[in-house]
Amino acid sequence: VEKIEEQLASLRIARRSTLSEEPAYLLDIDLSTPAQSEGSRFVAVSCSNKSIRVYNRETLNFLREYSSCPGILNGVRFAHTCDSLVFSACSDGTVKCWDIRLATEKAVQVFSGYPSNVFISFDINCSDLILCAGTEEVEKDTFLVFWDVRGVTDCASATKEPLGVYSESHNDDVTKICFHPVEPNLVVSGSTDGLVNVFDINKDNEDDALLSTCNSDSSVSFIGWSGKDYKQVYCTTHDESFCWWDIAQLHTEEPITLLHVLDVRDAVCIENDSLHYLVGGLYHEKADKLFLIGGTSTGNIHLIGCDTDGLGLVGTLCGGHSATVRSFSWNLTDESLLTGGEDAQLLLWKPGAVERSLAKKASMKIASSVQKRVRVHNSTLKSRKK
């Protein structure tokens, strides 16, 4: 663990992308899964100008851009078994899939929801068989919508209808969806209703599928899996709290809550600096350790270690971003970190790296009317019984 923490603390800027003609907030980042022997080749970024941008993984050279105007694209994910297919949920009630090998900017597959659906979150399972998207609340309805992903490239531009929906488990916007890293039938969802739900989608109906409901008591901003065999789930919230649960303890006498920190900004001591917000978390398999990533409005990035006793600062990455960091992607293969922010910059950090650029980009903060944080509801939180 100490070696991993040293590596994290030694991350330095290796590359930074050139600013595009239309700067935008970088809201979500995903790395393509390496083909057999190659390293990961592509980085996809979801931007506040309603586009997805694709870059070369090593050089951060811009490759392609996909737009879905007038719809807003939310989130970005590569397929696990094909590093050229990239997906994004759209506010027009679809999830779109592009093939970056093709010159066309048209989606090769469109997964359509129901007429009232506005998708703000999604994920694809580890076997690339099932896609799930979460909706905004419309007239008191909130859905998790599922599709069969098979045959994406066989029937280009065809529209796929849903397999079905879950509609009873959340009563507000579904802000995050995250499939289990190795169990294709397990998925966790988070919502502004404060609930973090774990489902087994192999079950026949929604009631049976709901394995556990954990209440974060706040609007969920990020969720993930952690622990040996990924039997734990955790979340961060829009008011910067952190919850961590052990799902393996569901049917035992042991408490399932491993840690609940009401305000991480107050819980982590940082000398000569502060913590303004959380971006999300990452579980390091080799070290069997969960880390949180947070930052300051001036662009500093704080790496925070988690254990059941509490949270502690591992290191701070300075000199990269000049505004709030909104997204990141962790590459276990070479221990590198990609970060994107409100300064429109995409940065690649590597242990002990030296930046290979002629000059640092001028500090900039983009004026943007697009506020991509999901609205936080003050309504009374309703918890479900387990």
C-alpha positions as CSV (number, residue, x, y, z in Angstrom):
1,V,0.0,0.0,0.0
2,E,2.8,2.4,0.9
3,K,4.4,1.9,-2.5
4,I,1.1,2.6,-4.3
5,E,0.6,5.7,-2.2
6,E,4.1,6.9,-3.1
7,Q,3.4,6.4,-6.8
8,L,0.2,8.3,-6.5
9,A,2.0,11.2,-4.7
10,S,4.7,11.2,-7.4
11,L,2.3,11.7,-10.3
12,R,3.5,14.6,-12.5
13,I,2.1,16.0,-15.8
14,A,3.3,14.0,-18.8
15,R,1.0,15.5,-21.4
16,R,-1.7,18.1,-21.8
17,S,-4.2,18.4,-24.7
18,T,-4.2,21.5,-26.9
19,L,-7.2,23.7,-26.3
20,S,-9.9,23.3,-28.9
21,E,-11.4,26.2,-30.8
22,E,-14.6,25.8,-28.7
23,P,-13.4,25.3,-25.1
24,A,-15.8,23.4,-22.9
25,Y,-15.9,21.8,-19.5
26,L,-14.6,18.2,-19.5
27,L,-17.3,16.3,-17.6
28,D,-16.5,12.6,-17.9
29,I,-13.5,10.6,-19.2
30,D,-13.1,7.0,-20.2
31,L,-10.2,4.9,-21.5
32,S,-10.5,2.2,-24.1
33,T,-9.7,-1.3,-22.8
34,P,-6.4,-2.5,-24.2
35,A,-6.6,-4.9,-27.1
36,Q,-4.7,-8.2,-26.5
37,S,-1.1,-6.9,-26.3
38,E,-1.4,-3.2,-27.0
39,G,-1.8,-0.5,-24.4
40,S,-5.0,1.5,-24.3
41,R,-5.2,3.5,-27.5
42,F,-8.0,6.0,-27.0
43,V,-9.5,8.5,-24.5
44,A,-13.1,9.7,-24.8
45,V,-14.3,12.8,-23.1
46,S,-17.9,14.1,-22.6
47,C,-18.0,17.9,-22.9
48,S,-20.4,20.6,-21.8
49,N,-20.9,21.7,-25.5
50,K,-23.0,18.5,-26.0
51,S,-20.1,16.6,-27.7
52,I,-17.9,13.6,-27.2
53,R,-14.2,14.1,-28.1
54,V,-11.8,11.3,-28.7
55,Y,-8.0,11.6,-28.2
56,N,-5.0,9.5,-28.7
57,R,-4.2,7.9,-25.3
58,E,-0.4,8.6,-25.3
59,T,-0.1,11.9,-27.1
60,L,-3.5,13.4,-26.2
61,N,-3.8,14.5,-29.9
62,F,-7.4,15.2,-30.9
63,L,-8.9,12.5,-33.2
64,R,-12.7,12.8,-33.6
65,E,-15.7,14.6,-32.2
66,Y,-19.3,13.4,-32.0
67,S,-22.3,15.7,-31.4
68,S,-25.9,15.0,-30.5
69,C,-27.4,18.5,-30.8
70,P,-30.0,19.5,-29.7
71,G,-29.7,16.7,-27.1
72,I,-27.2,16.8,-24.3
73,L,-24.7,13.9,-24.0
74,N,-24.2,12.5,-20.5
75,G,-21.3,10.3,-19.6
76,V,-19.0,8.3,-21.9
77,R,-18.0,4.6,-21.9
78,F,-16.0,2.4,-24.2
79,A,-17.1,-1.2,-24.9
80,H,-15.0,-3.6,-22.9
81,T,-14.3,-6.1,-25.7
82,C,-13.9,-3.7,-28.6
83,D,-11.8,-0.5,-28.0
84,S,-13.3,1.3,-31.0
85,L,-17.0,1.5,-29.8
86,V,-17.9,4.4,-27.6
87,F,-21.3,5.0,-25.9
88,S,-23.0,8.1,-24.4
89,A,-26.5,8.7,-22.9
90,C,-28.5,11.5,-24.4
91,S,-31.2,13.8,-23.0
92,D,-33.3,13.0,-26.1
93,G,-34.2,9.6,-24.6
94,T,-31.5,7.5,-26.4
95,V,-28.1,6.0,-25.7
96,K,-25.9,6.4,-28.8
97,C,-22.9,4.3,-29.9
98,W,-20.2,5.5,-32.3
99,D,-17.4,3.5,-34.0
100,I,-14.3,5.6,-34.1
101,R,-12.8,3.5,-36.9
102,L,-15.4,5.0,-39.3
103,A,-15.2,8.4,-40.9
104,T,-18.8,9.0,-40.3
105,E,-20.0,11.2,-37.4
106,K,-23.3,9.3,-37.3
107,A,-24.0,6.9,-34.5
108,V,-23.7,3.2,-35.6
109,Q,-26.4,2.2,-33.1
110,V,-29.1,4.1,-31.3
111,F,-30.8,2.5,-28.2
112,S,-34.1,4.2,-27.8
113,G,-36.0,4.6,-24.5
114,Y,-39.7,5.5,-23.9
115,P,-41.1,8.9,-25.0
116,S,-40.7,10.7,-21.6
117,N,-37.2,9.4,-20.9
118,V,-34.4,11.9,-20.4
119,F,-31.2,9.9,-19.7
120,I,-28.6,11.4,-17.4
121,S,-26.6,8.3,-16.5
122,F,-25.7,4.9,-18.0
123,D,-23.2,2.1,-18.0
124,I,-22.5,-1.1,-20.0
125,N,-21.8,-4.4,-18.2
126,C,-18.4,-6.1,-18.3
127,S,-19.5,-8.7,-20.9
128,D,-20.8,-6.0,-23.3
129,L,-24.2,-7.7,-23.3
130,I,-26.4,-5.3,-21.3
131,L,-26.7,-1.5,-21.4
132,C,-28.5,0.3,-18.6
133,A,-29.5,4.0,-18.5
134,G,-31.0,6.1,-15.7
135,T,-33.6,8.9,-16.2
136,E,-34.5,12.2,-14.7
137,E,-37.7,12.2,-12.8
138,V,-40.7,13.1,-15.1
139,E,-44.1,13.3,-13.5
140,K,-43.0,11.3,-10.5
141,D,-41.6,8.5,-12.7
142,T,-38.0,7.4,-12.6
143,F,-36.6,4.5,-14.6
144,L,-33.6,2.2,-15.1
145,V,-33.9,1.2,-18.7
146,F,-32.1,-1.9,-20.1
147,W,-31.1,-3.0,-23.6
148,D,-29.4,-6.0,-25.2
149,V,-26.2,-4.6,-26.8
150,R,-25.3,-7.6,-28.9
151,G,-24.9,-7.1,-32.6
152,V,-24.1,-3.4,-32.4
153,T,-21.9,-3.4,-35.6
154,D,-24.0,-5.9,-37.5
155,C,-27.1,-3.7,-37.9
156,A,-25.6,-0.2,-38.3
157,S,-27.9,2.7,-37.5
158,A,-30.7,0.4,-36.5
159,T,-32.7,1.6,-33.4
160,K,-32.9,-0.9,-30.6
161,E,-35.9,-1.1,-28.3
162,P,-35.5,-1.7,-24.5
163,L,-35.6,-5.1,-22.9
164,G,-37.5,-3.7,-20.0
165,V,-37.3,-1.2,-17.0
166,Y,-37.0,-1.0,-13.3
167,S,-39.4,1.7,-12.0
168,E,-40.0,1.2,-8.3
169,S,-36.6,1.4,-6.6
170,H,-35.9,5.2,-6.9
171,N,-38.2,8.2,-6.6
172,D,-35.9,10.9,-8.0
173,D,-33.3,11.4,-10.7
174,V,-31.0,8.4,-11.2
175,T,-27.6,10.3,-11.3
176,K,-25.2,7.3,-11.5
177,I,-25.2,3.7,-12.7
178,C,-22.2,1.3,-12.4
179,F,-22.0,-2.3,-13.3
180,H,-19.8,-4.7,-11.3
181,P,-16.3,-5.0,-12.8
182,V,-16.4,-8.8,-13.1
183,E,-20.0,-10.0,-12.4
184,P,-22.1,-9.0,-15.5
185,N,-25.4,-9.4,-13.7
186,L,-24.7,-7.0,-10.8
187,V,-25.4,-3.3,-11.1
188,V,-25.5,-0.5,-8.6
189,S,-27.5,2.8,-9.0
190,G,-27.5,6.1,-7.2
191,S,-30.0,8.9,-7.1
192,T,-30.9,12.3,-5.8
193,D,-33.3,10.5,-3.5
194,G,-30.2,9.4,-1.5
195,L,-30.5,5.7,-2.2
196,V,-27.8,3.4,-3.5
197,N,-29.4,0.2,-4.8
198,V,-27.7,-3.0,-5.8
199,F,-29.5,-5.3,-8.3
200,D,-29.0,-8.8,-9.7
201,I,-30.5,-8.4,-13.2
202,N,-30.7,-12.1,-13.7
203,K,-33.7,-12.2,-11.4
204,D,-37.2,-12.3,-12.9
205,N,-38.6,-9.1,-11.5
206,E,-37.5,-5.8,-9.9
207,D,-38.5,-6.8,-6.4
208,D,-36.4,-10.0,-6.5
209,A,-33.5,-8.2,-8.3
210,L,-33.1,-5.6,-5.6
211,L,-30.4,-7.1,-3.3
212,S,-29.8,-4.2,-1.1
213,T,-30.8,-0.5,-0.5
214,C,-28.3,1.7,1.3
215,N,-29.2,5.3,2.2
216,S,-26.6,8.0,1.9
217,D,-29.0,10.6,3.3
218,S,-28.0,12.9,0.4
219,S,-28.1,13.4,-3.4
220,V,-25.6,10.8,-4.9
221,S,-22.9,12.2,-7.2
222,F,-20.6,9.2,-7.7
223,I,-20.8,5.4,-7.1
224,G,-18.3,2.6,-7.4
225,W,-17.3,-0.9,-6.4
226,S,-14.4,-1.8,-4.1
227,G,-12.8,-4.4,-1.9
228,K,-11.6,-8.0,-2.6
229,D,-13.9,-9.5,-5.2
230,Y,-15.6,-6.1,-5.3
231,K,-18.1,-6.9,-2.6
232,Q,-18.3,-3.3,-1.3
233,V,-20.0,-0.3,-2.8
234,Y,-19.3,3.4,-2.0
235,C,-20.7,6.8,-3.0
236,T,-20.0,10.5,-2.8
237,T,-22.7,13.0,-2.7
238,H,-23.4,16.5,-4.0
239,D,-22.8,18.0,-0.5
240,E,-19.4,16.2,-0.3
241,S,-20.3,13.4,2.1
242,F,-18.9,9.8,1.6
243,C,-20.5,6.5,2.4
244,W,-19.0,3.0,2.1
245,W,-20.8,-0.3,2.6
246,D,-19.9,-4.0,2.7
247,I,-22.6,-5.9,0.7
248,A,-21.1,-9.2,1.8
249,Q,-22.4,-8.5,5.3
250,L,-26.0,-8.2,4.2
251,H,-27.1,-11.6,5.6
252,T,-24.9,-11.5,8.7
253,E,-25.1,-9.8,12.1
254,E,-22.3,-7.5,11.1
255,P,-23.1,-3.9,10.3
256,I,-22.8,-3.2,6.5
257,T,-21.7,0.4,6.9
258,L,-17.9,0.6,6.8
259,L,-17.6,4.4,7.0
260,H,-19.9,7.4,6.7
261,V,-18.3,10.8,6.6
262,L,-20.8,13.7,6.7
263,D,-18.5,16.3,5.2
264,V,-15.2,15.2,3.7
265,R,-14.1,18.8,3.5
266,D,-13.9,18.9,7.3
267,A,-12.6,15.4,7.8
268,V,-9.4,15.6,5.7
269,C,-6.6,17.8,7.1
270,I,-4.6,19.5,4.4
271,E,-1.8,21.8,5.4
272,N,-1.6,25.2,3.6
273,D,-4.5,24.2,1.3
274,S,-8.2,23.2,1.5
275,L,-10.6,20.7,0.0
276,H,-13.6,22.3,-1.8
277,Y,-15.2,19.3,-3.5
278,L,-15.0,15.5,-4.3
279,V,-14.8,14.3,-7.9
280,G,-15.2,10.6,-7.2
281,G,-13.3,7.5,-6.1
282,L,-11.0,4.7,-7.4
283,Y,-10.3,1.3,-6.1
284,H,-6.7,0.1,-6.5
285,E,-6.8,-3.7,-6.9
286,K,-3.1,-4.4,-6.3
287,A,-3.1,-2.4,-3.0
288,D,-6.6,-3.4,-2.1
289,K,-7.2,0.2,-1.2
290,L,-9.9,2.7,-2.0
291,F,-9.0,6.3,-2.8
292,L,-11.1,9.4,-3.3
293,I,-10.2,12.3,-5.6
294,G,-11.1,15.8,-4.6
295,G,-9.8,19.3,-5.3
296,T,-9.9,23.0,-5.1
297,S,-11.5,25.7,-7.3
298,T,-8.1,26.7,-8.4
299,G,-7.3,23.3,-9.9
300,N,-5.3,21.5,-7.2
301,I,-6.1,17.8,-7.0
302,H,-6.1,15.9,-3.7
303,L,-5.7,12.1,-3.5
304,I,-7.3,10.8,-0.3
305,G,-6.9,7.3,1.1
306,C,-9.8,5.5,2.7
307,D,-9.9,2.9,5.5
308,T,-12.5,2.0,8.1
309,D,-10.8,4.3,10.6
310,G,-11.3,7.4,8.4
311,L,-9.8,9.4,5.5
312,G,-6.3,10.7,5.1
313,L,-4.4,12.8,2.5
314,V,-2.0,10.8,0.3
315,G,-0.8,13.6,-1.9
316,T,-1.7,16.8,-3.9
317,L,-1.2,17.3,-7.6
318,C,-0.5,21.0,-8.4
319,G,0.3,23.1,-11.4
320,G,-1.9,21.3,-13.8
321,H,-5.5,22.7,-13.9
322,S,-6.4,26.3,-13.3
323,A,-10.1,25.7,-12.4
324,T,-12.4,23.0,-10.9
325,V,-11.5,19.4,-11.9
326,R,-14.7,17.6,-13.0
327,S,-13.5,14.2,-14.3
328,F,-10.8,11.6,-14.1
329,S,-9.9,8.1,-15.4
330,W,-7.4,5.8,-13.7
331,N,-5.2,3.4,-15.7
332,L,-4.0,0.5,-13.5
333,T,-1.7,-0.8,-16.3
334,D,0.8,2.1,-16.0
335,E,-0.4,3.8,-12.8
336,S,-1.4,6.9,-14.8
337,L,-4.2,9.3,-14.2
338,L,-6.2,11.4,-16.7
339,T,-8.0,14.5,-15.5
340,G,-10.3,17.0,-17.1
341,G,-11.8,20.3,-15.8
342,E,-13.6,23.6,-16.2
343,D,-10.4,25.0,-17.7
344,A,-11.0,22.8,-20.8
345,Q,-7.7,21.0,-20.3
346,L,-7.2,17.2,-20.5
347,L,-4.1,16.2,-18.5
348,L,-2.2,12.9,-18.4
349,W,-0.3,12.4,-15.1
350,K,2.4,9.7,-14.7
351,P,4.7,8.8,-11.8
352,G,7.8,10.9,-12.0
353,A,6.9,12.3,-15.5
354,V,8.4,15.5,-17.0
355,E,6.0,17.5,-19.1
356,R,7.0,17.5,-22.8
357,S,5.5,20.7,-24.0
358,L,7.1,24.0,-25.1
359,A,5.0,26.3,-22.9
360,K,2.2,25.9,-20.3
361,K,-1.2,27.0,-21.5
362,A,-2.4,30.3,-20.1
363,S,-4.7,30.0,-17.1
364,M,-8.3,30.1,-18.1
365,K,-11.7,29.7,-16.6
366,I,-14.5,29.2,-19.1
367,A,-17.7,31.1,-18.8
368,S,-20.4,28.5,-19.3
369,S,-24.1,28.6,-18.8
370,V,-24.2,24.8,-18.8
371,Q,-24.3,23.7,-15.2
372,K,-23.8,20.0,-15.4
373,R,-24.2,19.2,-11.7
374,V,-27.5,17.5,-11.2
375,R,-29.9,19.6,-9.2
376,V,-30.0,18.8,-5.5
377,H,-33.5,18.2,-4.1
378,N,-34.3,19.3,-0.6
379,S,-37.4,17.1,-0.4
380,T,-37.6,14.6,2.5
381,L,-35.6,11.5,1.7
382,K,-37.6,8.3,1.6
383,S,-35.8,5.2,2.6
384,R,-36.8,1.7,1.6
385,K,-36.6,-1.3,3.8
386,K,-34.0,-3.9,3.0
